[in-house]
Amino acid sequence: MEAGARVTEVDNDGRMAVILAAQEGHLSVVRTLIETAGTPLESRGHDGRTALRAAAAADSCFELIRYLVQVRFRLSKV
């Protein structure tokens, strides 16, 4: 990101980096993309999945799913 990576770019399936990281269970990457890079939490791929749905569908770690739910809840309060 410091080198100018465009974290909101999508792959051929319309998925942003935050969705790919979530489906692979990479909590630290997801956290960095959301908190540091400002990646929109509700971004959706062409299949309509958000990072939360991708993490749950991939049976990712519980901590990642909990983090995404907490962030979503915090944002809904704003």
N, C-alpha and C positions, 0 to 999 in steps of 0.2 A: 504494500500500500504506500509505503514511503517513496517507492520508486515510481509511483503513479499508476499502479494497477487500478483498473476500472472494475470495482467489485459488483457493480450493478449490471455488467454485461451478462448475456445469457448464452448457454451452449445451444447446440442444434435441437435440443429437446425443450428449449425455452426455460431452462433452470438456471437460476442465479447461483453464485458460489455458496450462499448461505443454505440453500436447499440441498446442494450436493454435500456440503459438510455435515448437515443434519442427518441425512440418510446414511452417512458413513459413521455417525456417532462421534464426531469430533467436536466435543464441547468447547474446548479452548478456541478453536477456529470460529465456531458460531458466535461465541461471546465477543471475540475481537471484531468480527464483521458487524455485529449489531451495535456494540457499545463504542467502538473506536471509529469504524468506517461509516456508521450511520445507515447501514443497509436496512431498508424497510422490512419489518418483521412480517408483514402480510403479503409480501411478494409471492406470486404464484407462477408455477411453471405452466407449460401448455396443457398439462393434464389437470390443472386446477389445484395442485397440491401446494400447501405452504410448507415452510420448514418444519413446523410442528407435525403436520400430517405425514411428511416424508420420514421424520424420525420415528413416529409411532408405527408406520407401515413397515419400516425396516427393522423394527424391534430394537431400536437403538437404546443406549444406556438410560436408565431411569433418571439419572442426574440431568442429562440433556433435556429430556422431555419436561422434567420439573422446572428447569431454568426457562424454557420457552413458554411454559404456562405462566410462570411468575412475571416474565417480561410482558407478556400479552395483557395480564391483569393490571400491571402498573400502567401500561399505556392506555388502557380503557378508562382509567381514573383521571387522565389528563383532560 
